[in-house]
Amino acid sequence: MVQARTNRQIAADLFISERTVETHVRKILGKLGCANRTELVARWAAGEERR
């Protein structure tokens, strides 16, 4: 997500469906308390989500 790749690009790279990528992204955002990818990347860049 930090590389600003689309769900379609991620799915093609991983040989999974676009829908599967959407599901995983939604779960990641939810677990980290982010509303969208932009917020996630901003928090990551600020060092909040590096573990």
C-alpha positions in Angstrom: 0.0 0.0 0.0 2.9 2.3 0.6 3.9 1.9 -3.0 0.4 3.2 -4.1 -0.4 0.0 -6.0 -4.0 -0.7 -7.0 -5.9 -3.7 -5.8 -5.7 -5.1 -9.3 -1.9 -4.7 -9.4 -1.5 -6.4 -6.0 -3.8 -9.2 -7.0 -1.8 -9.8 -10.3 1.5 -9.9 -8.4 0.2 -12.4 -5.8 -1.9 -14.5 -8.2 -5.1 -13.9 -6.1 -8.4 -12.3 -6.9 -8.9 -8.6 -6.7 -11.8 -9.3 -4.2 -9.4 -11.1 -1.9 -7.1 -8.1 -1.9 -10.0 -5.9 -1.1 -10.9 -8.1 1.9 -7.4 -8.2 3.3 -7.0 -4.4 2.9 -10.3 -3.8 4.7 -9.2 -6.1 7.5 -5.8 -4.5 7.9 -7.3 -1.0 7.9 -9.9 -2.1 10.5 -7.3 -3.7 12.8 -5.1 -0.6 12.7 -8.0 1.8 13.1 -7.5 3.6 9.8 -10.3 4.9 7.7 -8.5 4.5 4.4 -5.1 3.8 2.7 -4.1 7.4 2.8 -4.4 7.5 6.6 -2.6 4.2 6.9 0.4 5.4 4.8 0.5 8.7 6.7 0.6 6.9 10.0 3.2 4.5 8.7 5.4 7.4 7.4 5.1 9.0 10.8 6.4 5.8 12.4 3.2 4.9 14.3 2.6 1.5 12.8 6.1 0.2 12.4 6.4 -3.1 14.4 
